[in-house]
Amino acid sequence: MDKGQWQQKGAGHRQRLRDKFLELGIDGLSDSEIIELLLTFGTPRSDCKEAARAALARFTTLPAVLDAAPTELQQIKGIGPKNVFALQFIQGVARRYLKQRIVGKKYVHSSRAVADYLIHAMRGLEHEVLMVVFLDAAHAIIESSVVSQGTVTVNTVYPRELVKAALARNASALVLAHNHPSGSLTPSPQDRQLTRSLHLICSFMHINLLDHLIIGSGEQVYSFADQGIMAEIREECLRILQENP
């Protein structure tokens, strides 16, 4: 088969994948086919099938491929800088879409959408990041922002800056979220201490801390509120406030 015939065959294969997507949606494509199509955005005239399969075999899941470092991706035969750009670009578009989609929505009705955004934004990071979702008095989402990077503890998160950011946005409530690079969803004693300290400080400023979420390696999220920990912290902080009027 000469080069022209090979390119024609490859173009036909890619078109069949596109038609399959248009007919069946994203669920009609395998993870390998999705990665293949994304890689072709970077090198549209190259056969990316084997490279996609190799990437999936190495990183095991589609999210792990999208989260992989450029240097690791380029160790796979057939994946170069242009392919990496395509993967990172679609990852960035998805992150912005998920972030903007939640703005203005009531948190109580959109908690899953918030979780989806946080998972996409924080999963796979090599260091801990603390994000805050700012809410108005009706618990509609105003904005989300990273307020701390590195090890997330009482000693590394500056409550004054967090409260200042909340007041600048006229926020009446907050949802905290941080990731565990280890992939574990189990809260550490430091996580509990941080939540307790921030809840107490926010209470003095009449800002309601609704929840603290932990993002691990999968699609699940650990919620302090769902596990009853926020209720325990609220009761403890209420006692402190009553003892120190």
C-alpha positions as CSV (number, residue, x, y, z in Angstrom):
1,M,0.0,0.0,0.0
2,D,1.5,3.4,-1.0
3,K,1.4,6.5,1.1
4,G,-1.6,7.9,-0.7
5,Q,-3.6,4.7,-0.2
6,W,-2.6,4.6,3.5
7,Q,-3.7,8.2,4.1
8,Q,-7.0,7.6,2.3
9,K,-7.6,4.5,4.5
10,G,-6.7,6.4,7.6
11,A,-9.0,9.3,6.7
12,G,-11.8,6.8,6.1
13,H,-11.3,5.2,9.5
14,R,-11.3,8.6,11.3
15,Q,-14.5,9.6,9.4
16,R,-16.2,6.4,10.6
17,L,-15.3,7.3,14.2
18,R,-16.7,10.8,13.7
19,D,-19.9,9.4,12.2
20,K,-20.1,6.9,15.0
21,F,-19.9,9.8,17.5
22,L,-22.5,11.8,15.7
23,E,-24.9,8.9,15.6
24,L,-24.4,7.4,19.1
25,G,-22.8,10.2,21.1
26,I,-19.7,9.8,23.3
27,D,-21.0,6.6,24.9
28,G,-20.8,5.0,21.5
29,L,-17.0,5.3,21.5
30,S,-14.6,3.3,23.5
31,D,-11.9,5.1,25.6
32,S,-9.3,4.0,23.0
33,E,-11.3,5.5,20.2
34,I,-11.8,8.8,22.1
35,I,-8.1,9.1,22.7
36,E,-7.4,8.3,19.1
37,L,-9.7,11.1,17.8
38,L,-8.2,13.5,20.3
39,L,-4.7,12.6,19.1
40,T,-5.7,13.2,15.4
41,F,-6.5,16.8,16.3
42,G,-2.8,17.3,16.7
43,T,-1.7,15.2,13.8
44,P,-4.7,14.8,11.4
45,R,-2.7,12.9,8.7
46,S,-1.2,10.4,11.0
47,D,-2.5,7.0,12.1
48,C,-3.1,7.4,15.9
49,K,-4.8,4.1,16.6
50,E,-1.8,2.3,18.0
51,A,-0.6,5.3,20.0
52,A,-4.0,5.6,21.6
53,R,-4.0,1.9,22.5
54,A,-0.5,2.2,24.0
55,A,-1.5,5.3,26.0
56,L,-4.5,3.6,27.4
57,A,-2.5,0.5,28.2
58,R,0.1,2.5,30.1
59,F,-2.2,4.9,32.0
60,T,-5.1,2.4,32.3
61,T,-8.0,4.9,32.1
62,L,-9.1,7.9,29.9
63,P,-8.9,10.4,32.8
64,A,-5.4,9.2,33.6
65,V,-4.3,9.7,30.0
66,L,-5.7,13.3,30.0
67,D,-4.1,14.0,33.4
68,A,-0.7,12.6,32.4
69,A,2.3,14.8,32.2
70,P,3.5,15.8,28.7
71,T,6.9,14.2,29.3
72,E,5.2,10.9,30.1
73,L,2.9,11.0,27.1
74,Q,5.7,11.7,24.7
75,Q,7.5,8.5,25.8
76,I,4.8,6.7,23.9
77,K,5.6,6.0,20.3
78,G,3.5,8.1,18.0
79,I,2.7,10.8,20.5
80,G,4.5,14.1,20.0
81,P,4.2,17.7,21.1
82,K,1.3,18.4,18.8
83,N,-0.7,15.4,20.1
84,V,0.0,16.5,23.7
85,F,-1.2,20.0,22.9
86,A,-4.5,18.5,21.6
87,L,-5.0,16.5,24.8
88,Q,-4.2,19.4,27.1
89,F,-6.3,21.8,25.1
90,I,-9.4,19.6,25.3
91,Q,-8.7,19.1,29.0
92,G,-8.6,22.9,29.5
93,V,-11.8,23.4,27.5
94,A,-13.6,20.8,29.6
95,R,-12.3,22.4,32.8
96,R,-13.5,25.8,31.8
97,Y,-16.9,24.5,30.7
98,L,-17.5,22.7,33.9
99,K,-16.4,25.7,36.0
100,Q,-18.6,28.2,34.1
101,R,-21.6,25.8,34.0
102,I,-22.0,25.9,37.8
103,V,-21.9,29.7,38.2
104,G,-25.3,31.1,39.2
105,K,-26.8,27.7,40.1
106,K,-28.1,26.8,43.5
107,Y,-25.6,24.6,45.2
108,V,-28.2,22.3,46.8
109,H,-29.5,21.4,43.3
110,S,-26.0,21.3,41.6
111,S,-23.8,19.6,44.1
112,R,-23.0,16.8,41.6
113,A,-22.1,19.3,39.0
114,V,-19.8,21.1,41.5
115,A,-18.3,17.7,42.3
116,D,-17.7,16.9,38.6
117,Y,-15.9,20.2,38.2
118,L,-13.7,19.7,41.2
119,I,-12.9,16.2,40.2
120,H,-11.8,17.3,36.8
121,A,-9.9,20.3,38.1
122,M,-8.0,18.6,41.0
123,R,-7.7,14.9,40.2
124,G,-4.2,13.8,39.1
125,L,-2.4,16.8,40.6
126,E,0.9,16.0,42.2
127,H,0.5,18.5,45.1
128,E,-2.4,19.4,47.3
129,V,-4.6,22.3,46.4
130,L,-7.4,24.0,48.4
131,M,-10.2,25.4,46.3
132,V,-13.2,27.4,47.6
133,V,-16.6,27.6,46.0
134,F,-18.2,31.0,47.0
135,L,-22.0,31.2,47.4
136,D,-24.4,34.0,47.9
137,A,-27.1,34.2,50.6
138,A,-29.4,32.0,48.5
139,H,-26.6,29.5,48.0
140,A,-26.2,30.3,44.4
141,I,-22.7,29.8,43.2
142,I,-20.7,33.0,42.6
143,E,-17.3,31.7,41.7
144,S,-14.6,29.1,42.5
145,S,-11.0,29.8,43.2
146,V,-7.7,28.2,44.4
147,V,-6.7,29.7,47.7
148,S,-3.8,27.6,48.7
149,Q,-1.3,25.2,47.0
150,G,1.0,22.8,48.7
151,T,0.3,20.8,51.8
152,V,-3.1,21.8,53.0
153,T,-3.0,22.3,56.8
154,V,-4.0,24.9,59.4
155,N,-0.4,26.2,59.1
156,T,-0.5,26.7,55.3
157,V,-4.0,28.0,54.8
158,Y,-4.4,31.7,55.8
159,P,-7.9,32.2,57.1
160,R,-7.6,36.0,56.8
161,E,-7.0,35.7,53.1
162,L,-9.9,33.2,52.7
163,V,-12.3,35.5,54.6
164,K,-11.0,38.5,52.6
165,A,-11.7,36.7,49.3
166,A,-15.2,35.8,50.5
167,L,-16.0,39.3,51.6
168,A,-14.7,40.7,48.3
169,R,-17.2,38.5,46.5
170,N,-20.1,39.3,48.9
171,A,-20.2,35.5,49.7
172,S,-22.5,34.3,52.5
173,A,-21.4,30.7,52.3
174,L,-18.5,28.6,51.3
175,V,-17.7,25.0,50.2
176,L,-14.1,23.9,50.6
177,A,-12.4,21.2,48.5
178,H,-8.9,19.8,48.5
179,N,-7.3,16.8,46.8
180,H,-5.3,13.9,48.1
181,P,-2.5,13.2,45.6
182,S,-2.3,9.7,47.2
183,G,-5.8,9.0,45.9
184,S,-7.2,8.3,49.3
185,L,-10.6,9.7,50.3
186,T,-10.0,9.3,54.0
187,P,-9.8,12.6,55.8
188,S,-6.7,13.1,58.0
189,P,-6.7,14.6,61.5
190,Q,-5.2,17.7,59.9
191,D,-8.2,17.9,57.5
192,R,-10.6,17.8,60.4
193,Q,-8.6,20.4,62.3
194,L,-8.5,22.7,59.3
195,T,-12.2,22.4,58.8
196,R,-12.9,23.1,62.4
197,S,-10.7,26.2,62.5
198,L,-12.1,27.7,59.3
199,H,-15.7,27.0,60.3
200,L,-15.1,28.8,63.6
201,I,-13.4,31.8,61.9
202,C,-16.2,32.0,59.2
203,S,-18.8,31.9,62.0
204,F,-17.4,35.0,63.5
205,M,-17.8,36.7,60.1
206,H,-21.4,35.3,59.6
207,I,-20.2,33.2,56.7
208,N,-21.6,29.6,56.6
209,L,-19.1,26.8,55.8
210,L,-21.4,24.3,54.2
211,D,-19.1,21.4,53.4
212,H,-15.5,20.2,52.9
213,L,-14.9,17.9,50.0
214,I,-11.9,15.6,49.5
215,I,-11.0,14.6,45.9
216,G,-9.2,11.3,45.4
217,S,-8.1,9.4,42.3
218,G,-11.5,8.2,41.1
219,E,-14.9,9.7,40.4
220,Q,-15.9,9.6,44.1
221,V,-15.9,12.5,46.5
222,Y,-15.7,12.4,50.3
223,S,-18.1,14.9,51.8
224,F,-17.8,16.1,55.4
225,A,-21.4,17.1,55.4
226,D,-22.7,13.7,54.1
227,Q,-20.6,11.9,56.7
228,G,-22.0,14.0,59.6
229,I,-18.7,15.6,60.3
230,M,-19.9,19.1,59.5
231,A,-22.8,18.8,62.0
232,E,-20.4,17.7,64.7
233,I,-18.1,20.7,63.9
234,R,-21.0,23.1,63.9
235,E,-22.1,21.9,67.4
236,E,-18.6,22.2,68.7
237,C,-18.1,25.7,67.3
238,L,-21.5,26.8,68.6
239,R,-20.4,25.8,72.1
240,I,-17.2,27.8,71.7
241,L,-19.1,30.8,70.5
242,Q,-21.5,30.6,73.4
243,E,-18.7,30.3,75.9
244,N,-17.0,33.3,74.3
245,P,-19.8,35.8,73.4
